[in-house]
């Protein structure tokens, strides 16, 4: 595992533990939270999950070299406009 993956996993675990502690120690109140809390939690979750995905998405190497080749590119009308080098 890379350092980015480890940090993302640690951040996600910390967020989960903090959320579970906060939910078990507060008293139950019947009031609406509003849009701000839900949107903020959604953005924070998306940032953490996105970081974990980006950190784990490593290029595929075979024998120390990336697999590269030429891929054709077409415009909106289906006409060939050239090739571009792509590595995966």
Phi, psi and omega in degrees: 000140178279169181294327179295318179295319179296318179294320179295319178295320178295317179296319179294319178294320178297317178297319180294317180293317179297317178296320180290324178292316181295324182285334182270339184262350181266154179280152179283127177229135181267080176218149180288142179276334181091177183284331186299318182291316181294317180293317179298318178293322178295318179294318179296317179295318179297322179295318181292314180294319178298321177295318180295319179293316180295324180289330183270354183269078182271149176292152182275120180245141177235112180068027179089358182238142177281149176277115181237152179197182181255132179241135179288148177238140182234152177274187184294340182264003178085011180271139180291128180243353178146183179240155178227146181279128178236137177241139178220000000 
